[in-house]
Amino acid sequence: MLTVSHDRAEESIEAKALWFRSLSLQERMDLLCWFTDLAWSSYSRIARLKDAEQTSGRIRVLAEAQR
């Protein structure tokens, strides 16, 4: 029987990735904008950080780090 859980400890990284992949491109972009707006509103100094550097190319996470 399938049940709904609200316990974050029961969510695997794979389940989160599967949920994210199920979103449309528009929904993913909406989330990106929402998180960006949240960061700006919570930490307005973020735009003035001088040590930030751009990355060249893409970054891919292959495995979750062991704790």
C-alpha positions, -999 to 999 in steps of 0.1 A, spaced: 0 0 0 13 34 -9 12 61 17 21 98 19 49 108 43 59 143 54 91 132 69 121 146 50 144 119 64 125 94 43 132 112 10 161 98 -9 182 119 -33 170 96 -61 133 103 -52 141 141 -53 158 138 -86 129 118 -101 105 145 -89 126 173 -104 129 154 -137 91 151 -138 87 189 -139 84 207 -172 111 231 -183 88 260 -174 83 246 -139 120 241 -134 127 277 -145 100 290 -121 118 272 -93 151 286 -103 136 321 -103 120 315 -70 152 303 -53 171 332 -68 145 357 -55 147 340 -21 185 343 -20 184 380 -30 157 388 -4 175 369 24 211 380 16 211 412 -4 249 415 -2 252 385 -25 256 408 -56 285 426 -41 307 395 -33 340 400 -49 355 365 -47 328 349 -68 342 334 -100 324 319 -130 329 283 -139 338 273 -174 317 244 -186 292 223 -168 293 207 -134 279 172 -129 274 155 -95 281 118 -99 275 106 -64 264 119 -30 293 124 -6 296 100 23 288 115 57 
